[in-house]
Amino acid sequence: MDFLKLSIIQAIDEASEELEELSKDIWRNPELCFMEHYAHEKLTNFLERKGFVVTKKFILETGFKAEVGTTKMGPNIAVICEYDALPVIGHACGHNLIAEAGVAAGLGIKAALGKMEKPFGRITVLGTPAEEGGGGKIDMINAGVFDNIDIAMMVHPSPETSSHCSSTAIDRAPNRQELDQLKDKMRCCFDSAAIGTGCQV
């Protein structure tokens, strides 16, 4: 597993200057929800250059999908990019950073998939417009975009230090035995939340 981690780190490090400039470029050119044409073009062109199969104007005029890998074996991992801005204050919510982080994660996972002995898994980078009040992700959910995705994730910048960083999954479960214990605890959390809300797990 260490060689996969190293391949992820190397892929992101090698693209770090390009990623930083991509983020700054989007920050300098803020666009409101459903009008993110500049960011859409910059992000999709970047991903195409990095070897992703890109579908521009996916579901929405400024949405996109960029994929690499197989769906025959392994998970389909989605990393979500946001890139819309706010009126007057531009990218005060840091969506330029969310886009950069999503693209960087996509590059890293693509590199790891490329190191596998056999084709395994797919990385899907999703460009989801209009987070600031437009509901682009809702349109994509309703269109079935997430139906064949096993894991979807994104990050959001914050000026604060999270108090729970030391209890992240990678730190809490360094081996299989501890992972199994953690899964049992999480299952109990899900079950209790379902009981409390009248849902099913």
Helices and strands as residue ranges (DSSP letters): H 2-14, H 16-28, H 37-49, E 53-56, E 64-69, E 76-81, H 95-114, E 122-127, H 136-142, E 151-153, G 165-167, H 169-172, H 176-197
